[in-house]
Amino acid sequence: MNAAPVTGALLDARYRVGSPIATGGMSTVYRGVDTRLDRPVAVKIMDARFAGAPAFRLRFEREARSAARIDHPAVVDVHDQGTDQDRLFLVMELVDGGTLRDVLVRRVPAVLE
């Protein structure tokens, strides 16, 4: 997790960070609200341990650009990417229903055991 408290933070004077949804190797995804457009979003924030490393920052930014180019109904939309107080973040469409792992466990439990 990031060193500074994240829940409740307002990133880029726009995105209010809510509760965590999932944590991966380099980042955590939180529920959030785009306060300007008053819509729910998912906010992916890079872990503070990696945010200072240029290689990790480049990888995260490349992921944001690549994901933003994809236009497919099965892929979430990327709305924004930025840095706020040394927090590198990516703002995406929020899709309720659990993580990909949750879906796979329900549909193909033997594969993930």
Salt bridges, closest charged atoms under 4 A:
ASP34 OD1 - ARG14 NE 2.86
ASP34 OD2 - ARG39 NE 3.71
ASP47 OD1 - ARG49 NE 3.04
GLU63 OE2 - LYS44 NZ 2.69
ASP96 OD1 - ARG31 NH2 2.88
